[in-house]
């Protein structure tokens, strides 16, 4: 492809590399974005700020005010991962995950978009038999991100059996409505099939969820909308993932189901995500964790973060051709048979983080 004759205005991208393998995979994505900038004549301004365990080590706060202010001033944010066993015994307010939850809430990022696609080149890496995935699958999980049990009242108290802990699941109609609109609009642009996941046979919050989604479905008559209990959804993902188009979920259910679905693609190291709210601002990150056991060993799979960078280009910077270029480069590298350890099969040779990154950059 030829160089773009018109350069876009400079775009500010905040880098939150975080903990564990976070610095490695974010650096990989930056290399890819640098290549995109050069190829298409863009100017990306990168600035790095601490979050999570690293931020606790620096200033005792998993989300420093300076980090939050920088994110608010930027066009978008690229995040690695936070957390690790080294921080498990910290007080709740200092836990890396607390900082991440606070960041999502403060930035109003209530919708998490998690594409789950089986690359045909990785079919052998999927734990499912070939006949179950022969048709492939392309699922979009739309997860509510700033409500539910992760943000509900919690604590310890004395109960009838002694000390007990509690976490509260709570959703308002407004929270359900806004995430439902995101899912319905996504379904409109895809195969017009929406499945709303809940546990309405037990949970009152799920009953309100189901009622609200059902009411809003009349605004999208071209979209087929059905309900599915979360336990059935977990089973159906294994039985026939191709039946799903858009999955609408609460915070907790989306977290669990997307991790399950990631394994069907061959590795959680392949799944990108976008956290968005109103407007074009977004936070982009792989769905996997910080994997501190492999940090610094040049074996982490950077593809999920690189694909997150493609989502950043598409959703926040409206650079569709550039996003497609990254996705095409990833497919090209997989076509060449290049694999990191998590997606290598039959004892085939694996390459490292940097080698995979360099191959994708070269494909661009």
Helices and strands as residue ranges (DSSP letters): E 11-18, H 22-40, E 44-48, H 53-59, H 65-73, E 76-81, G 85-87, G 92-94, H 96-106, E 111-117, G 120-125, H 130-133, E 138-144, G 148-150, E 154-159, E 162-167, H 173-188, E 193-198, H 204-217, E 224-229, H 230-239, G 241-243, E 246-249, H 251-264, G 268-270, E 272-276, E 282-286, G 292-294, H 303-315, H 320-335, G 341-343, H 353-363
